[in-house]
Amino acid sequence: MGGKKPAPAPAPEPVVETVVEEVIVEEVTTEEDVVVVDLDTMSKRQLEAYGREHGIELDRRHSHKKLVEELKEHLSNS
């Protein structure tokens, strides 16, 4: 028989497993993080800007009292 040996089979590719870890981050609010906002002392422009930050558009043509009421209601529902 001819003396030629068959070529060795190529080595199999290594199996790479990707492990994904789910990390749950819990936001903790400390007393230092809490900012007390006095809506009654804010100007109408400040109320309007603060409202926008919290997802409500206030109409400055309304009275200061009405803006504060609308904002408090929105904040209590969110």
ABEGO torsion letter per residue (X at the ends): XAGBBBBBBBBBBBBBBBBBBBBBBBBBBBAAABBBBBAAABBAAAAAAAAAAAGBBBBAABBAAAAAAAAAAAAAAX
